[in-house]
Amino acid sequence: MQKPLRHILVCGSFRMNGSPQGVCAKGGSGQLLQYLQEELSDRGMVDVVISSTSCLKVCDRGPAVVVYPDNWWFGHIDSEEAIDAIVESIETGEPATKYLIA
């Protein structure tokens, strides 16, 4: 396997004891994972991988997504439209400012 060019981290807001907390899991971040994977596949972006994480500690701006190595932190990612904006960011190399956490 080749090393991916990008890694997308999607906050699952799970704590050490396994219970969901915060707004990311409750805001549907888990359900958006499948849509994100399908979008990447449909666009032929095989050099991007996705991981669900524990709490990213930006609960007031969740659901949250981080794109590395760009270090783009996105908040309020709670729709397919928001996921599309992130995928387009990766394609263009410019972050979707509407969702960017400053």
C-alpha positions in Angstrom: 0.0 0.0 0.0 1.2 3.4 -0.9 1.2 6.2 1.7 -1.9 8.3 1.2 -1.5 12.0 0.2 -4.3 13.1 2.5 -5.9 11.8 5.7 -9.3 12.9 6.8 -10.2 12.6 10.5 -13.8 12.6 11.4 -14.7 13.2 15.0 -16.8 10.4 16.5 -16.7 12.2 19.9 -16.3 9.0 21.9 -14.7 9.1 25.3 -12.3 6.6 26.8 -15.3 4.7 28.4 -16.8 4.3 25.0 -19.8 6.5 25.5 -20.7 9.1 22.8 -20.4 12.7 24.0 -20.4 16.2 22.5 -22.2 17.2 19.4 -20.2 15.3 16.7 -21.7 11.9 17.2 -25.1 13.3 18.1 -24.8 15.6 15.0 -24.5 12.6 12.7 -20.7 12.4 12.0 -20.9 8.7 11.9 -23.6 8.6 9.3 -21.7 11.0 7.1 -18.6 8.7 7.0 -20.3 6.5 4.3 -21.2 9.5 2.2 -17.7 10.8 2.4 -16.2 7.5 1.4 -18.6 7.3 -1.6 -17.7 10.8 -2.7 -14.0 10.1 -2.6 -14.5 6.9 -4.5 -16.8 8.5 -7.1 -14.2 11.2 -7.7 -11.4 8.7 -8.0 -9.6 10.0 -5.0 -7.9 6.8 -4.0 -5.0 8.6 -2.3 -7.2 9.9 0.5 -8.0 7.8 3.6 -10.6 8.4 6.3 -10.5 7.6 10.0 -13.1 8.1 12.7 -11.5 9.5 15.9 -12.3 10.0 19.5 -13.1 13.6 20.7 -11.2 16.3 18.8 -12.1 18.8 21.6 -13.9 21.3 19.4 -17.4 20.4 20.6 -18.7 23.9 20.3 -18.0 23.7 16.5 -18.9 20.1 15.8 -19.4 17.9 14.0 -15.7 18.4 13.1 -13.4 17.1 10.4 -9.6 17.6 10.0 -7.7 17.2 6.8 -4.0 16.3 7.0 -1.3 17.2 6.1 -3.0 20.5 5.3 -4.0 20.9 8.9 -7.4 22.2 7.9 -10.0 22.0 10.7 -13.6 22.2 9.6 -16.6 22.7 11.9 -20.4 22.3 11.6 -20.0 19.4 9.1 -23.5 18.1 9.4 -24.7 17.7 5.8 -23.8 16.2 2.5 -23.3 19.8 1.2 -20.6 20.3 3.9 -18.9 17.0 3.0 -18.9 18.1 -0.7 -17.2 21.3 0.2 -14.4 19.5 2.0 -13.9 17.1 -0.8 -13.8 20.0 -3.2 -11.2 21.7 -0.9 -8.9 18.7 -1.3 -9.3 18.7 -5.1 -8.6 22.5 -5.4 -6.1 22.9 -2.7 -8.1 25.7 -1.1 -10.0 25.2 2.2 -13.7 25.7 2.2 -13.8 28.9 4.2 -17.5 28.6 5.1 -16.6 25.6 7.4 -13.0 26.4 8.3 -12.3 26.7 12.0 -10.0 29.7 12.5 
